[in-house]
Amino acid sequence: MQIPYELVLGWRYTRAGRATRRNGFISFISGVSMLGIALGVAALIIVLSVMNGFQKEVRDRMLGVVSHIEIFGPGGGVLPDPDKTMAEARGNPQVIGAAPFISAQALVARGEDMRGTLVRGIDPAREPQVTDLAANMQPVLARLVPGQFGVVMGGELARALGVREGDPLTLIAPSGQVTPAGVVPRLKQMTVVGTFDSGHFEYDNGLVLLHEDDAARIFRLEGPTGIRLKLKDLNQAREVAAELGSTLSGEFLIRDWTRQNRTWFAAVQVEKRMMFIILTLIVAVAAFNLVSTLVMTVTDKRADIAILRTLGASPGSIMGIFVVQGAAVGVIGTLAGLLLGLGIAFNIDVIVPALEHALNASFLPKDIYLISKMPSDPRREDIMPIALISLALAFVATIYPSWRASRVNPAEALRYE
């Protein structure tokens, strides 16, 4: 099969220019454009992959404590029939675990130290069905025996209060009891039976777990205030929450994990979108360097263009030659950037420690950052748009110089040759 001469000449012009001093600078500019596109594409892939990795790492640690979906009673009160509600929720094929809970705010005190906490009354037998944290610390949760008023608290909170396993502390309920001397807050002496470290500071510093029956007695409730659900696919949480809203019998407040931390996830998405736009401008600058490259090539090849026109080449064919030249630079640069970016993104767990060792520095100190290792999560939905945008920008940059080449007048171009 005969290859169109437009492709042959366009590829030759892409490779030409190194043998002679007259057009060697054109080849240098073409190489710089190709390198710029490659570096821009690689930077986009690496940055977005690292941002995806951080988002996934924080989300996984967060979901180790937070369930995928929470169902609350009307007005935030006690659920009328929790067993029936759990049975109906389990009827959804996506739901693989359900457990009741009591949620309330309280103060915990140890001597003169006092901290505000989120108190969560749980069923130690069913809680491992809904959170990874509970599944990994079942022996510790087994120490929560009803009537003994034991608590399991976050490690940061325990260190702030200076308590260890076996130490007593005081839990202060917000709603007091009326006495002749006035309203007095309810105090209850508790015993620390264990601690946990989820890797998420917000929960390690402010969450206290106790048995559901003990929580009901302390806060004077007749039953659980909510139900926690775990799903097969956490990304389907919104859809499953909407389905449960129409299938559960009764009025409930249903909240999925994306709404519990909506501000944080929205901020990450905005930051990711802005980084994509900013780094795309780098690719755009490199791509539009092709304009100057092709303009100089057209000026250098005016005589060749004129000869081709006299031999019968149409303006469209002339335009196609230079479109092929610019597109070849864009394709090679994009492919090189993809290989470089993916190579670094998939091996960042090796590259970053090597750089830290070589520079004797720590990019993510453990005592400052939540995550001490650089995570990376390359995703197809990010990489494909990057490649397509890079190719599109390179193609757009070739249109004007190629059009000018097709408008060259053969007689004017050959007058002084």
Residue, then its C-alpha position, 0 to 999 in steps of 0.5 A: m500500500q502506497i503511503p501518502y506523500e503528505l505523511v512522508l514529507g511531514w515526517r521528514y521535515t520533523r526529523a530534518g534540520r540537524a545536518t545543516r547550520r541553516n535550519g539546525f535552530i528550527s530542529f532545536i526549537s522543535g525538540v524544545s517544544m516536544l520536551g515541553i509537552a512531555l514535561g507538562v503531561a508528566a507533571l499533570i499525571i504525577v500531581l493528579s496521581v499524588m492528589n488522588g493518593f492523598q484523597k484515597e489515603v485520608r478517605d480510607r482512614m476516615l472510613g475506618v471510623v465512619s460508616h458508609i451510611e447512617i440512619f437517624g430517628p425522626g428529630g434525632g430521637v430514639l429509633p422506634d423499632p431498630d430491629k425492623t429498620m435494620a432488617e429492611a436495610r439489609g434487604n438492599p443488596q448493597v448492604i452487607g452490615a448493620a449495627p445500632f448506636i447511640s451518639a451524644q456529646a459529653l465531657v470527659a475529665r481527669g483531675e483538672d483536665m477536661r475535654g469535649t468528646l463525641v460519645r458513641g454507644i455501640d454493640p461490641a458484637r455487631e460493630p465490627q460489621v460496619t467499621d474496619l476499626a472495630a473489626n481490627m480491635q474486637p478483643v478490645l471492644a469485648r472488654l465493654v461489658p454492660g453495667q461495668f461502664g468501661v470506655v475505649m477512647g482515642g489514643e490522642l485523647a488518652r494522651a491529652l488527659g494522661v490516662r492509660e488502661g485501667d485508669p478512672l475518668t469522669l464522664i459529664a452528660p450535658s443534660g443535667q438533673v433537677t435538684p433543690a439546689g438547681v440543675v446539676p450535670r450528671l456525672k459518671q465514673m468510668t474506667v478506661v479499658g482500651t485505646f485506639d489509633s485510627g490514623h485520623f486525628e479528629y477521631d483519635n482526639g475526640l471519640v469515646l466508645l462505650h457499650e450501648d446499654d451504658a450509654a442509654r443509662i447515662f443519657r437516659l435513652e430507651g434505645p439506639t438513636g441511629i443505625r450504621l450500615k456498611l456497603k459492598d461498594l462505598n462509591q454507591a453510598r449516595e444511590v443506596a441512601a436514596e433507595l433506602g429513603s424510599t424503601l424504609s417504612g417510617e420517617f428517617l434522616i439518612r446520611d452517607w459518608t460523602r455528606q458527613n465530610r462534604t466540605w473536605f471533599a469539596a475542597v479537595q475537588v476544587e483544589k484538584r480542578m485548579m491544579f489541572i487547569i494550571l498545569t494544563l497551561i504549561v502544556a498549552v505553552a509548550a504546544f503553542n511553541l509549535v506555532s513558532t517552529l512551524v512558522m520558521t519551517v514554512t519560511d525555510k521551505r518556501a522553495d520546496i513548497a513552490i516546487l511541490r505546487t508546480l508539480g501539482a500539489s494542492p493547497g490542502s496537501i501542502m497544509g497536510i504536510f505541516v499538520v503532520q509535522g506539528a502533530a508528530v511533535g505533539v504525539i511524540g511529546t505526549l507519549a513521552g510524557l505519558l511514559l515518564g509520568l506513569g513511570i514516576a506515578f507507579n514507582i513514587d514509593v521508591i523514588v521519593p525515599a531515594l530522594e529523601h535519602a540522597l538529600n538527607a531530608s524528609f518531605l512528609p515528617k511523621d510528627i507534622y503530617l497525617i501521612s508520612k509516605m507519598p501516596s499515588d493513585p493514577r486513574r484512567e479518568d484523569i490520564m485520558p483527558i490529559a492525553l487528549i487535551s495535549l494532542a488537541l492543543a498540538f493539533v490546534a497549534t498547527i492550523y495557522p502555520s499550515w494554512r499560511a504554507s498553503r497560501v504560498n505563491p510559487a512564483e513569488a517563492l521561486r523569484y530569487e531562487 
